Amino acid sequence: MSEHDLVLAFPGQGSLSVGVGAPWRGHPSFRVVDEVAMASGVAVGELLVSGSDDELVSTDNAQVATYALSLCILDATGLAGRAGWAIGHSLGEYTALVAAGVLDRSDGTRLVTARGRAMQAAALARPGGLVAAIGGDEGLADKACEVVPGLFVANVNGPGQIVFGGAHDALGRFADQAKELGFRRAIPLKVGGAFHTALMSPAAESFGPLLDQASFRHGHAQVVANVDGAVPADPSQWPSLLRRQLTARVRFDACVQALPIGSRIVECGPGKVLQGLVRRIRDDVEVRSVGEPDDLEGIGLPS
């Protein structure tokens, strides 16, 4: 694996599970979790090791906990600073920006903590959720949104997987009509709100000024933006892109398609969600996940 074709990939908040951080508790890199906990004021280590299902689903907890564990795992791989590219899914975009040196960790931690709280507040003010639709494509998804009022495309995750968001009544109507609309099935996701839809507008309004205050710079790796699948020409574009990301669809398929031919992707974070998505999108790239210490074997680059 050369540095030129190495891509670091980071998952979003839906990848957590109870006890997911326990295997890392005695690892030297767990210090990263402790550092994020101290900087954020959130008991991240406790959440990752012994947090309940309800605590891990809560957006204000889930985002900073996923971010912390992903950075811990990145540190453990020894690949930090050695990749040419980085991508992330939703929250994972912030982890990618830190990994690429576009954001420093202190700004990243501050933004992720505030973002989680802003999105949690928006979800309480405008309750909703997400549903994964299996089968169909983005064109079919757009037609479904025309048929079902209040339904939005939240994530385009690759061939045959679209995630819809909206208020609970809209999601219920979609679930009832999913097969009729051309999808094989609809699966409710265990998340805390209708992320990446218009229901997150209050979060974009309250969180936007914090993005404007953060320092974005040219990093050592290229980061592909969720909202358009492109690498920004200038780091000053990131506040606008990240603000849009709160209410616009995450185009993870486009992020993966933007990577060079023959890329070698390492997913750093809990679960193996992105590994599965990448394999559905591209057959000319290699991908593996590091979610537990046992996954570290053979992952590093030569010194």
DRENBA-817344 format. One record per atom (N, C-alpha, C): residue in one letter; x, y, z. Coordinates in steps of 0.001 Angstrom, whole numbers, padded with zeros to 6 digits, always signed. Layout:
// residues N
AXYZ;...
//
This chain:
// residues 303
M+000847-001187+000000;M+000000+000000+000000;M+000885+001241+000000;S+000801+002069-001028;S+001584+003289-001075;S+000776+004436-000494;E+001487+005497-000125;E+000802+006650+000422;E-000027+007341-000645;H+000419+007285-001888;H-000266+008004-002956;H-001688+007517-003151;D-001924+006208-003055;D-003256+005689-003345;D-004050+005352-002075;L-003545+005735-000915;L-004228+005437+000340;L-005334+006452+000608;V-006513+005932+000946;V-007669+006759+001299;V-008120+006376+002706;L-008288+007361+003568;L-008847+007124+004893;L-010329+007450+004846;A-011160+006556+005402;A-012610+006738+005376;A-013164+006656+006792;F-014141+007515+007093;F-014652+007625+008456;F-016178+007585+008469;P-016752+006743+009330;P-018208+006553+009351;P-018941+007650+010102;G-020265+007627+009944;G-021138+008545+010666;G-021635+007938+011965;Q-022546+008656+012607;Q-022928+008293+013961;Q-023720+007000+014069;G-024347+006535+013036;G-025157+005317+013119;G-024354+004044+013262;S-023033+004155+013322;S-022183+002966+013375;S-021902+002483+014794;L-022338+003220+015812;L-022057+002824+017188;L-022918+001659+017646;S-022389+000893+018598;S-023145-000171+019263;S-022661-000253+020701;V-023457-000842+021547;V-023122-000916+022969;V-021791-001647+023167;G-020885-001046+023935;G-019601-001667+024247;G-018580-001601+023144;V-018846-000796+022096;V-017962-000792+020930;V-016550-000318+021276;G-016414+000501+022321;G-015094+000996+022682;G-014333+000115+023645;A-014999-000901+024193;A-014355-001735+025215;A-013061-002398+024742;P-012997-002931+023512;P-011746-003571+023077;P-010559-002605+023007;W-010848-001308+022940;W-009775-000320+022809;W-009342+000276+024146;R-010056-000041+025210;R-009840+000658+026473;R-008399+000537+026971;G-007767-000600+026792;G-006397-000773+027266;G-005342-000458+026234;H-005761-000007+025041;H-004813+000289+023970;H-004214+001681+024175;P-002921+001867+023866;P-002308+003196+024041;P-003056+004316+023317;S-003665+004008+022182;S-004345+005049+021410;S-005651+005508+022043;F-006102+004814+023092;F-007333+005237+023762;F-007140+006607+024421;R-005900+007036+024527;R-005636+008380+025072;R-006318+009445+024216;V-006499+009171+022924;V-007172+010129+022043;V-008612+010334+022502;V-009268+009236+022887;V-010636+009325+023407;V-010655+010183+024662;D-009698+009961+025548;D-009628+010743+026783;D-009403+012226+026488;E-008574+012516+025490;E-008311+013918+025127;E-009566+014582+024562;V-010315+013857+023732;V-011560+014407+023189;V-012577+014611+024310;A-012623+013675+025243;A-013540+013806+026374;A-013238+015070+027173;M-011971+015296+027430;M-011579+016471+028213;M-011914+017755+027462;A-011655+017784+026173;A-011891+018995+025382;A-013375+019270+025162;S-014171+018222+025065;S-015600+018379+024761;S-016477+018510+025999;G-015974+018023+027140;G-016797+018003+028340;G-017811+016881+028350;V-017661+015937+027435;V-018554+014769+027340;V-017784+013536+027789;A-018406+012692+028593;A-017747+011483+029097;A-017682+010432+027997;V-016883+010717+026991;V-016845+009891+025783;V-016396+008463+026088;G-015351+008325+026893;G-014863+006984+027204;G-015925+006120+027849;E-016664+006676+028800;E-017731+005919+029456;E-018828+005540+028471;L-019172+006458+027584;L-020192+006159+026580;L-019766+004995+025690;L-018513+005017+025250;L-018033+003995+024323;L-017872+002642+024991;V-017565+002636+026283;V-017316+001368+026974;V-018577+000810+027612;S-019383+001675+028231;S-020525+001160+028990;S-021810+001932+028764;G-021861+002783+027743;G-023075+003535+027464;G-024213+002647+027000;S-025427+003036+027331;S-026617+002270+026935;S-026989+002579+025491;D-027870+001768+024955;D-028365+001962+023595;D-028956+003359+023435;D-029789+003760+024401;D-030442+005069+024321;D-029417+006197+024366;E-028391+006057+025186;E-027362+007093+025277;E-026587+007209+023970;L-026327+006079+023324;L-025536+006091+022089;L-026335+006574+020889;V-027658+006468+020953;V-028497+006956+019865;V-028662+008469+019952;S-028612+009009+021162;S-028773+010448+021354;S-027702+011195+020558;T-028128+012082+019692;T-027228+012709+018727;T-026081+013474+019375;D-026365+014161+020491;D-025302+014936+021129;D-024202+014050+021682;N-024532+012818+022067;N-023526+011848+022510;N-022877+011123+021335;A-023718+010684+020403;A-023261+009786+019338;A-022204+010422+018450;Q-022370+011703+018149;Q-021446+012315+017200;Q-020045+012446+017780;V-019936+012983+018981;V-018604+013165+019557;V-017979+011817+019912;A-018798+010831+020284;A-018262+009508+020613;A-017726+008807+019367;T-018455+008892+018269;T-017994+008282+017014;T-016719+008956+016515;Y-016702+010252+016575;Y-015525+011043+016179;Y-014306+010634+017002;A-014482+010543+018319;A-013355+010209+019206;A-012814+008817+018919;L-013713+007837+018773;L-013257+006469+018533;L-012610+006341+017162;S-013127+007046+016173;S-012529+006995+014834;S-011113+007555+014849;L-010898+008654+015574;L-009552+009220+015671;L-008626+008316+016485;C-009166+007670+017488;C-008392+006691+018261;C-007908+005567+017356;I-008817+005058+016534;I-008463+003957+015635;I-007467+004421+014579;L-007667+005621+014050;L-006699+006161+013095;L-005314+006222+013724;D-005222+006704+014950;D-003939+006780+015644;D-003312+005389+015774;A-004139+004404+016071;A-003634+003045+016257;A-003113+002435+014960;T-003667+002832+013822;T-003216+002260+012542;T-001821+002742+012165;G-001411+003891+012676;G-000147+004474+012251;G-000220+005139+010890;L-001424+005313+010357;L-001580+005882+009020;L-001843+007381+009046;A-001954+007976+010221;A-002234+009407+010316;A-001157+010204+009588;G-001589+011098+008720;G-000654+011940+007974;G-000026+011275+006775;R-000470+010057+006431;R+000211+009327+005365;R-000680+009037+004159;A-001903+009550+004173;A-002837+009284+003079;A-002902+010465+002121;G-003245+010169+000883;G-003417+011220-000112;G-004834+011731-000178;W-005786+010925+000353;W-007201+011266+000272;W-007892+010916+001588;A-009025+011580+001839;A-009862+011241+002987;A-011318+011512+002637;I-012191+010626+003090;I-013623+010811+002898;I-014332+010456+004201;G-015514+010993+004376;G-016302+010655+005549;G-017777+010685+005206;H-018569+009995+005998;H-020008+009947+005792;H-020670+010818+006853;S-021245+011947+006430;S-021933+012852+007349;S-020979+013334+008439;L-021214+012972+009690;L-020289+013315+010776;L-018852+012955+010413;G-018669+011833+009721;G-017331+011366+009359;G-016564+012349+008509;E-017270+013297+007875;E-016576+014308+007090;E-015692+015174+007988;Y-016148+015434+009216;Y-015347+016224+010152;Y-014104+015432+010573;T-014266+014146+010819;T-013119+013311+011159;T-012121+013294+010008;A-012642+013216+008778;A-011772+013233+007596;A-011002+014541+007500;L-011644+015655+007806;L-010980+016956+007738;L-009853+017052+008765;V-010077+016492+009955;V-009027+016473+010973;V-007892+015552+010528;A-008243+014378+010023;A-007224+013422+009575;A-006383+013989+008441;A-006986+014834+007615;A-006285+015408+006462;A-005517+016672+006810;G-005643+017152+008049;G-004946+018367+008437;G-005635+019644+007994;V-006860+019542+007485;V-007614+020732+007084;V-008142+021454+008326;L-008511+020680+009339;L-008923+021190+010645;L-007968+020634+011691;D-007633+021422+012708;D-006887+020811+013796;D-007873+020113+014733;R-007355+019250+015592;R-008239+018422+016407;R-009080+019254+017377;S-008520+020340+017887;S-009277+021155+018833;S-010482+021801+018158;D-010285+022354+016956;D-011414+022908+016209;D-012399+021804+015832;G-011880+020655+015403;G-012750+019542+015045;G-013601+019099+016213;T-012996+018972+017376;T-013733+018546+018564;T-014788+019570+018942;R-014427+020837+018898;R-015385+021888+019233;R-016565+021888+018268;L-016279+021730+016970;L-017344+021736+015979;L-018239+020505+016088;V-017637+019340+016249;V-018425+018112+016344;V-019324+018140+017577;T-018799+018613+018696;T-019598+018682+019919;T-020774+019637+019728;A-020504+020811+019159;A-021566+021789+018944;A-022560+021310+017888;R-022064+020655+016857;R-022947+020142+015801;R-023922+019121+016364;G-023418+018201+017189;G-024291+017203+017779;G-025385+017829+018625;R-025029+018849+019387;R-026024+019519+020229;R-027037+020288+019387;A-026560+020941+018326;A-027465+021699+017460;A-028442+020772+016740;M-027953+019634+016277;M-028815+018689+015577;M-029793+018016+016539;Q-029345+017759+017767;Q-030246+017205+018775;Q-031377+018189+019071;A-031033+019468+019219;A-032051+020477+019488;A-033031+020590+018321;A-032512+020549+017098;A-033386+020616+015922;A-034301+019410+015846;A-033774+018245+016215;A-034580+017026+016179;A-035703+017067+017214;L-035442+017683+018343;L-036490+017817+019358;L-037556+018819+018913;A-037109+019879+018222;A-038046+020893+017753;A-038855+020409+016553;R-038221+019601+015705;R-038883+019084+014497;R-038625+017575+014416;P-039379+016785+015176;P-039124+015336+015260;P-039233+014654+013898;G-038386+013669+013720;G-038416+012896+012483;G-037438+011749+012572;G-037174+011124+011449;G-036270+009978+011439;G-035773+009693+010043;L-035161+008520+009881;L-034603+008084+008611;L-035062+006674+008302;V-035214+006381+007020;V-035577+005046+006542;V-034667+004698+005373;A-034048+003540+005425;A-033222+003072+004312;A-034091+002300+003331;A-034051+002689+002072;A-034813+002008+001028;A-033860+001150+000205;I-034180-000117+000081;I-033350-001055-000670;I-033936-001235-002063;G-033075-001159-003071;G-033542-001213-004443;G-033827+000194-004946;G-033808+000373-006250;G-034077+001693-006796;G-032830+002546-006871;D-032967+003721-007466;D-031839+004629-007640;D-032265+006034-007255;E-031371+006988-007491;E-031659+008355-007059;E-032826+008956-007828;G-032954+008608-009098;G-034081+009105-009881;G-035403+008625-009311;L-035469+007352-008966;L-036677+006808-008360;L-036940+007471-007012;A-035870+007737-006281;A-036008+008385-004976;A-036610+009781-005126;D-036148+010533-006116;D-036695+011868-006330;D-038188+011797-006672;K-038588+010786-007437;K-040007+010619-007761;K-040804+010288-006512;A-040228+009478-005622;A-040916+009137-004373;A-041167+010389-003546;C-040215+011312-003559;C-040379+012555-002796;C-041480+013429-003389;E-041719+013295-004693;E-042813+014024-005320;E-044161+013427-004937;V-044176+012119-004742;V-045419+011414-004424;V-045784+011549-002945;V-044776+011520-002089;V-045011+011555-000638;V-044605+012924-000096;P-045567+013774+000249;P-045238+015096+000790;P-044428+014985+002080;G-043421+015833+002189;G-042617+015842+003410;G-041516+014812+003453;L-041312+014089+002350;L-040251+013087+002272;L-039036+013702+001579;F-037828+013420+002096;F-036603+013967+001533;F-035583+012850+001337;V-034725+012997+000322;V-033574+012111+000176;V-032487+012630+001118;A-032051+011789+002062;A-031036+012193+003039;A-029648+011705+002660;N-029539+010469+002194;N-028244+009896+001824;N-028383+009115+000523;V-027433+009304-000376;V-027317+008440-001550;V-026086+007578-001290;N-026332+006354-000843;N-025247+005511-000343;N-024651+004569-001373;G-025216+004567-002581;G-024698+003680-003609;G-025821+002930-004284;P-025483+002073-005243;P-026496+001331-005990;P-027430+000554-005062;G-028700+000826-005194;G-029682+000054-004442;G-029862+000462-003010;Q-029263+001560-002559;Q-029487+002002-001185;Q-029602+003517-001109;I-030827+003962-000845;I-031120+005369-000640;I-031708+005511+000758;V-031289+006535+001487;V-031864+006800+002799;V-032760+008027+002692;F-033995+007868+003154;F-034963+008961+003164;F-035102+009507+004573;G-035407+010792+004670;G-035664+011414+005951;G-036948+012211+005895;G-037475+012508+007076;G-038685+013314+007148;G-039371+013134+008478;A-040479+013813+008643;A-041286+013621+009839;A-041814+012185+009860;H-042179+011724+011050;H-042559+010320+011189;H-043776+009956+010336;D-044728+010876+010191;D-045908+010542+009381;D-045528+010380+007910;A-044620+011211+007420;A-044177+011088+006029;A-043430+009780+005811;L-042579+009406+006767;L-041850+008145+006647;L-042801+006961+006692;G-043852+007068+007502;G-044848+005998+007553;G-045575+005833+006232;R-045942+006958+005615;R-046605+006891+004305;R-045678+006286+003256;F-044400+006665+003325;F-043456+006090+002365;F-043319+004588+002574;A-043191+004151+003821;A-043031+002720+004106;A-044221+001934+003563;D-045404+002504+003674;D-046605+001821+003173;D-046611+001709+001653;Q-045960+002654+000981;Q-045989+002681-000483;Q-044673+002261-001132;A-043690+001881-000327;A-042348+001654-000852;A-042321+000656-002013;K-042951-000484-001836;K-042932-001499-002903;K-043684-001014-004131;E-044780-000346-003901;E-045558+000191-005011;E-044750+001228-005794;L-043898+001951-005082;L-043077+002975-005717;L-041859+002401-006440;G-041558+001105-006199;G-040457+000465-006914;G-039293+000014-006064;F-039388+000192-004740;F-038330-000251-003842;F-038652-001645-003296;R-037617-002411-003012;R-037842-003769-002509;R-038339-003765-001071;R-037761-002911-000247;R-038210-002801+001136;R-037709-001510+001751;A-038298-001165+002888;A-037932+000047+003616;A-037609-000345+005058;I-036447+000092+005531;I-035973-000310+006853;I-035770+000936+007723;P-036566+001093+008789;P-036355+002238+009692;P-034981+002160+010344;L-034301+003297+010449;L-032984+003356+011066;L-033096+003909+012488;K-032256+003393+013370;K-032291+003812+014760;K-031411+005045+014925;V-031983+006195+014625;V-031265+007465+014723;V-032163+008474+015431;G-031578+009617+015771;G-032295+010576+016600;G-032995+011696+015862;G-033028+011680+014520;G-033690+012771+013823;G-033657+012609+012319;A-034276+013568+011636;A-034335+013561+010163;A-033146+014339+009624;F-031982+013733+009729;F-030745+014405+009359;F-030661+014613+007843;H-029982+015694+007464;H-029750+016036+006054;H-031052+016266+005300;T-032000+016870+006001;T-033266+017286+005386;T-033587+018695+005866;A-034667+019261+005331;A-035077+020609+005722;A-035418+020707+007204;L-035697+019577+007852;L-036017+019602+009274;L-034808+019997+010124;M-033627+019961+009535;M-032412+020362+010247;M-032063+021838+010031;S-032970+022603+009446;S-032697+024029+009209;S-032345+024790+010485;P-033011+024533+011616;P-032612+025249+012843;P-031160+024966+013234;A-030689+023747+012981;A-029294+023414+013300;A-028344+024185+012397;A-028673+024289+011123;A-027820+025032+010193;A-027731+026499+010603;E-028856+027044+011073;E-028878+028455+011469;E-028050+028698+012725;S-028176+027819+013708;S-027462+028042+014971;S-025991+027648+014888;F-025683+026637+014077;F-024328+026101+014002;F-023462+026850+012987;G-024090+027471+011998;G-023351+028143+010934;G-022307+029130+011414;P-022621+030000+012348;P-021612+030973+012805;P-020372+030319+013398;L-020500+029158+014030;L-019333+028462+014569;L-018423+027963+013455;L-019010+027533+012353;L-018202+027122+011205;L-017395+028299+010663;D-018017+029466+010642;D-017330+030650+010122;D-016144+031057+011001;Q-016197+030697+012273;Q-015135+031062+013202;Q-013960+030071+013185;A-014195+028869+012633;A-013155+027833+012635;A-012103+028123+011564;S-010922+027562+011765;S-009809+027766+010831;S-009650+026539+009941;F-009944+026700+008648;F-009756+025653+007658;F-008540+026023+006808;R-007688+025056+006527;R-006453+025343+005804;R-006183+024239+004777;H-005193+024457+003944;H-004767+023424+003009;H-004137+022286+003816;G-004636+021090+003631;G-004126+019955+004385;G-003120+019143+003584;H-002770+017994+004121;H-001828+017104+003446;H-002540+016008+002664;A-003877+016020+002703;A-004667+015057+001931;A-005886+015772+001366;Q-006398+015272+000260;Q-007592+015855-000353;Q-008837+015241+000279;V-009787+016088+000640;V-011038+015635+001246;V-012176+015907+000269;V-012953+014875-000025;V-014071+014992-000958;V-015323+015382-000171;A-016002+016437-000596;A-017158+016957+000126;A-018407+016111-000098;N-019169+015912+000962;N-020398+015117+000904;N-021448+015690-000042;V-021578+017006-000072;V-022731+017578-000762;V-022613+017556-002276;D-021365+017480-002802;D-021233+017510-004262;D-020224+016506-004817;G-019567+015746-003949;G-018612+014752-004431;G-017395+015356-005096;A-017002+016559-004672;A-015847+017238-005265;A-014893+017695-004173;V-013633+017912-004552;V-012635+018461-003639;V-012661+019982-003782;P-012928+020721-002704;P-012986+022180-002812;P-011666+022759-003332;A-011777+023767-004180;A-010579+024403-004724;A-009833+025180-003655;D-010552+025639-002635;D-009934+026437-001578;D-010560+026047-000242;P-009774+025932+000820;P-010332+025530+002114;P-011354+026503+002676;S-011367+027745+002178;S-012355+028720+002650;S-013779+028328+002263;Q-013926+027331+001375;Q-015244+026867+000965;Q-015878+025920+001992;W-015073+025394+002905;W-015593+024359+003804;W-016728+024827+004715;P-016697+026022+005302;P-017838+026419+006135;P-019174+026360+005391;S-019189+026842+004144;S-020421+026800+003354;S-020834+025358+003049;L-019864+024514+002680;L-020163+023118+002359;L-020706+022368+003579;L-020103+022605+004728;L-020530+021902+005941;L-021875+022418+006436;R-022167+023676+006215;R-023484+024204+006565;R-024551+023560+005677;R-024258+023496+004381;R-025207+022865+003446;R-025420+021396+003783;Q-024364+020747+004254;Q-024448+019313+004546;Q-025524+018991+005572;L-025831+019915+006456;L-026832+019670+007487;L-028226+019455+006905;T-028532+020126+005811;T-029883+020057+005251;T-029932+019434+003854;A-028775+019117+003276;A-028726+018542+001923;A-028371+017068+001989;R-028672+016359+000927;R-028370+014926+000880;R-026869+014674+000893;V-026460+013647+001613;V-025068+013195+001634;V-024859+012283+000428;R-023988+012683-000464;R-023748+011924-001693;R-022486+011070-001508;F-022619+010053-000677;F-021459+009209-000426;F-021039+008464-001690;D-022002+008123-002528;D-021660+007454-003791;D-020730+008328-004626;A-021013+009628-004690;A-020183+010539-005470;A-018802+010713-004844;C-018737+010680-003512;C-017432+010780-002841;C-016534+009615-003237;V-017100+008418-003254;V-016315+007236-003606;V-015953+007251-005086;Q-016874+007691-005923;Q-016592+007751-007362;Q-015495+008754-007677;A-015299+009753-006821;A-014283+010779-007062;A-012864+010287-006795;L-012718+009144-006127;L-011392+008655-005757;L-010656+008087-006972;P-009333+008145-006962;P-008557+007642-008100;P-008755+006141-008321;I-008570+005709-009550;I-008615+004285-009879;I-007534+003565-009078;G-007888+002421-008541;G-006932+001630-007785;G-006715+002094-006355;S-007579+002968-005861;S-007431+003450-004482;S-007507+002292-003491;R-006800+002450-002385;R-006825+001476-001302;R-007380+002189-000077;I-008569+001791+000311;I-009338+002513+001319;I-009279+001783+002646;V-008998+002528+003711;V-009015+001977+005059;V-010078+002733+005853;E-011114+002018+006257;E-012167+002593+007086;E-011721+002545+008539;C-011662+003700+009178;C-011257+003794+010578;C-012464+004205+011409;G-012995+003275+012171;G-014152+003607+012988;G-014968+002393+013333;P-015943+002583+014206;P-016783+001455+014626;P-017615+000904+013474;G-017802-000409+013478;G-018602-001044+012445;G-017856-001170+011128;K-018551-001708+010134;K-017964-001884+008801;K-018927-001408+007728;V-019698-000367+008085;V-020735+000126+007181;V-020140+000633+005871;L-019097+001438+005956;L-018548+002045+004740;L-017889+001013+003843;Q-017270+000008+004436;Q-016654-001044+003634;Q-017690-001683+002716;G-018860-001970+003272;G-019927-002564+002468;G-020416-001633+001378;L-020565-000344+001711;L-021039+000611+000716;L-020027+000781-000406;V-018753+000898-000056;V-017719+001087-001072;V-017719-000061-002064;R-017856-001265-001571;R-017832-002433-002463;R-019028-002462-003409;R-020116-001817-003029;R-021270-001735-003924;R-021064-000663-004993;I-020231+000337-004674;I-020056+001473-005568;I-018933+001257-006578;R-017807+000673-006127;R-016629+000520-006980;R-016089-000895-006879;D-015698-001457-008017;D-015071-002783-007999;D-013591-002705-008368;D-013071-001479-008503;D-011666-001314-008873;D-010838-000749-007714;V-011393-000782-006511;V-010656-000300-005344;V-010603-001408-004295;E-009593-001315-003434;E-009497-002228-002298;E-010003-001502-001065;V-010680-002225-000186;V-011179-001590+001029;V-011151-002589+002174;R-010751-002117+003329;R-010838-002915+004537;R-011149-001999+005706;S-011703-002571+006766;S-012124-001812+007928;S-011283-002146+009139;V-011018-001133+009942;V-010387-001323+011239;V-011378-000820+012282;G-011994-001756+012986;G-012954-001402+014023;G-012555-001917+015390;E-011674-002919+015399;E-011200-003523+016636;E-009678-003707+016547;P-009015-003830+017688;P-007554-004000+017649;P-007089-005169+016790;D-007862-006248+016738;D-007466-007404+015925;D-007379-007068+014442;D-008092-005995+014019;D-008095-005613+012604;D-006821-004878+012190;L-005958-004560+013157;L-004762-003778+012862;L-003678-004572+012133;E-003729-005868+012237;E-002659-006690+011667;E-002510-006435+010164;G-001306-006076+009777;G-000999-005875+008356;G-001514-004588+007775;I-001987-003650+008611;I-002618-002450+008072;I-001625-001334+007797;G-000461-001315+008457;G+000432-000166+008361;G+001236-000117+007086;L+001722+001082+006787;L+002631+001282+005663;L+004079+001063+006130;P+004941+000671+005236;P+006359+000577+005605;P+006888+001932+006051;S+007830+001915+006989;S+008415+003172+007464;S+009343+003752+006397;
//
